[in-house]
Amino acid sequence: MKPITKLYLKTFLLTGIPYGLIMLGFDLADGDGFRLWKYLFMTFFFGITMSLILVSFHRYRLKKNGIQEITNNNVGVNQSRNLKTGLNKTDLVNKLKTDPIIGKMKMTEIENGILLKSGMTWKSWGEEIKIILKSENETDFEYQISSSPKLKTTLVDYGKNLENINRIESAIKNIA
């Protein structure tokens, strides 16, 4: 099964079934009783609608971010990439502070790297970006950049975490 099809199915199941159960609970609490076809219809209608809207927009944003082929690695909300650069941790922090978007994020130095936290936007509830030093030589440093949503139950992020990693890579490499 293709990764995008799995995401459509996952979104359908994780939105439709809870919605149907919540509506069933409300109807039982109101004394309306149980009608199987009503709840099956509500579950399928809501699940299909949410799946089509959310995943289609997620897919559109991935394509807009330059993703030609959607794979298991780029369809998810947790993104990670290794990056080699000549910047040590101090130079890296200074470089990131000059970026107009990354510089506005809350930046905390952690043991082997940097933790960035973004605020809430229309695309997400915020992200946590970790830049961890994996290895260092005299002139080369390898960092692992990972970006994840703050809200762990996020199903789709509309490519926001992939955008974060691309933006950090561009800032480090001075790509406009």
C-alpha positions as CSV (number, residue, x, y, z in Angstrom):
1,M,0.0,0.0,0.0
2,K,1.3,3.5,-0.9
3,P,2.3,5.8,2.0
4,I,-0.2,8.4,1.0
5,T,-3.0,5.8,0.9
6,K,-2.0,4.6,4.4
7,L,-2.2,8.2,5.6
8,Y,-5.7,8.6,4.1
9,L,-6.8,5.4,5.8
10,K,-5.2,6.3,9.1
11,T,-6.8,9.8,9.1
12,F,-10.2,8.2,8.2
13,L,-10.0,5.8,11.0
14,L,-8.7,8.2,13.7
15,T,-11.2,10.9,12.9
16,G,-14.3,9.0,11.8
17,I,-14.6,6.3,14.5
18,P,-14.1,8.7,17.5
19,Y,-16.6,11.1,15.9
20,G,-19.2,8.3,15.5
21,L,-18.7,7.2,19.1
22,I,-19.0,10.7,20.5
23,M,-22.2,11.3,18.6
24,L,-23.5,7.9,19.9
25,G,-22.7,9.0,23.4
26,F,-24.5,12.3,23.0
27,D,-27.6,10.5,21.6
28,L,-27.7,7.9,24.3
29,A,-27.3,10.7,27.0
30,D,-30.2,12.6,25.4
31,G,-32.4,9.4,25.3
32,D,-32.5,9.2,21.5
33,G,-31.4,5.6,21.5
34,F,-29.2,3.6,19.2
35,R,-29.7,3.4,15.4
36,L,-26.8,1.5,13.7
37,W,-27.2,3.0,10.2
38,K,-27.2,6.5,11.5
39,Y,-23.9,6.0,13.3
40,L,-22.3,4.1,10.5
41,F,-23.3,6.9,8.1
42,M,-22.0,9.6,10.4
43,T,-18.7,7.8,11.0
44,F,-18.1,7.2,7.3
45,F,-19.2,10.6,6.2
46,F,-17.1,12.5,8.8
47,G,-14.1,10.2,8.4
48,I,-14.1,10.4,4.6
49,T,-14.6,14.2,4.6
50,M,-11.8,14.8,7.1
51,S,-9.5,12.4,5.4
52,L,-10.0,14.0,2.0
53,I,-9.6,17.5,3.3
54,L,-6.6,17.1,5.6
55,V,-4.5,14.6,3.7
56,S,-5.1,16.3,0.3
57,F,-4.0,19.6,1.7
58,H,-1.0,17.8,3.3
59,R,-0.1,16.2,0.0
60,Y,-0.4,19.6,-1.8
61,R,1.9,21.3,0.7
62,L,4.5,18.5,0.3
63,K,4.4,18.9,-3.4
64,K,4.8,22.7,-3.0
65,N,7.9,22.0,-0.7
66,G,9.5,20.2,-3.6
67,I,8.7,16.6,-2.7
68,Q,8.2,14.8,-6.0
69,E,7.7,11.3,-4.7
70,I,5.8,10.8,-1.4
71,T,7.5,8.1,0.7
72,N,7.2,6.8,4.3
73,N,10.0,9.1,5.2
74,N,8.4,12.3,4.1
75,V,4.7,11.7,4.6
76,G,4.9,11.6,8.4
77,V,4.9,14.5,10.9
78,N,8.2,13.6,12.4
79,Q,11.1,14.6,10.2
80,S,14.8,14.1,10.5
81,R,17.9,14.8,8.5
82,N,21.7,14.6,9.0
83,L,23.7,17.6,7.9
84,K,27.5,18.2,7.7
85,T,28.9,21.7,8.1
86,G,32.0,23.5,9.1
87,L,30.1,25.4,11.8
88,N,30.7,24.6,15.5
89,K,27.8,24.9,18.0
90,T,28.5,28.6,18.8
91,D,28.7,29.6,15.1
92,L,25.6,27.5,14.4
93,V,23.6,29.3,17.1
94,N,24.7,32.7,15.8
95,K,23.8,31.7,12.2
96,L,20.4,30.6,13.3
97,K,19.7,33.7,15.3
98,T,20.2,35.8,12.1
99,D,17.4,34.0,10.2
100,P,14.2,36.0,10.3
101,I,12.0,33.0,11.1
102,I,14.3,30.7,13.1
103,G,15.6,33.7,15.1
104,K,12.2,34.3,16.5
105,M,11.8,30.8,17.9
106,K,12.6,30.1,21.6
107,M,16.2,28.7,21.5
108,T,17.6,26.7,24.4
109,E,21.1,25.1,24.4
110,I,21.0,21.5,25.5
111,E,23.8,19.1,26.3
112,N,24.8,18.1,22.8
113,G,23.0,20.7,20.7
114,I,20.1,23.2,20.5
115,L,16.4,22.9,21.1
116,L,14.1,25.3,19.2
117,K,10.4,25.7,19.9
118,S,8.1,27.5,17.6
119,G,4.8,29.0,18.4
120,M,1.3,28.0,17.2
121,T,0.4,28.8,13.6
122,W,-2.6,28.0,11.4
123,K,-0.7,24.9,10.2
124,S,0.3,23.5,13.6
125,W,0.2,23.7,17.4
126,G,3.9,24.4,17.3
127,E,7.0,22.4,16.8
128,E,10.1,21.2,18.7
129,I,13.2,21.2,16.6
130,K,16.3,19.5,18.0
131,I,19.8,20.0,16.5
132,I,22.1,17.4,18.0
133,L,25.8,17.2,17.4
134,K,26.5,13.7,16.2
135,S,30.3,13.9,15.4
136,E,33.0,16.4,15.1
137,N,36.4,16.6,13.5
138,E,38.7,19.6,13.4
139,T,36.8,21.2,10.5
140,D,33.7,19.2,10.0
141,F,30.7,18.8,12.3
142,E,27.7,16.5,11.7
143,Y,24.4,17.5,13.2
144,Q,21.1,15.6,13.3
145,I,18.1,17.9,12.8
146,S,14.7,16.6,13.8
147,S,11.4,18.4,13.8
148,S,8.3,17.1,15.5
149,P,4.9,18.6,16.5
150,K,4.4,19.6,20.1
151,L,1.0,18.0,20.1
152,K,1.9,14.3,19.8
153,T,-1.5,13.3,18.4
154,T,-1.0,15.4,15.2
155,L,-2.0,13.3,12.2
156,V,-0.9,15.8,9.4
157,D,1.3,18.8,9.6
158,Y,0.9,20.1,6.1
159,G,4.7,19.7,5.5
160,K,5.5,22.2,8.3
161,N,8.2,20.0,9.9
162,L,9.8,19.3,6.6
163,E,9.8,23.1,6.0
164,N,11.5,23.6,9.3
165,I,14.3,21.3,8.4
166,N,14.7,22.8,4.9
167,R,14.8,26.3,6.4
168,I,17.5,25.3,9.0
169,E,19.6,23.7,6.2
170,S,19.2,26.8,4.1
171,A,20.1,29.1,6.9
172,I,23.2,27.0,7.7
173,K,24.3,26.8,4.1
174,N,23.4,30.5,3.4
175,I,20.9,29.6,0.7
176,A,18.3,32.3,0.2
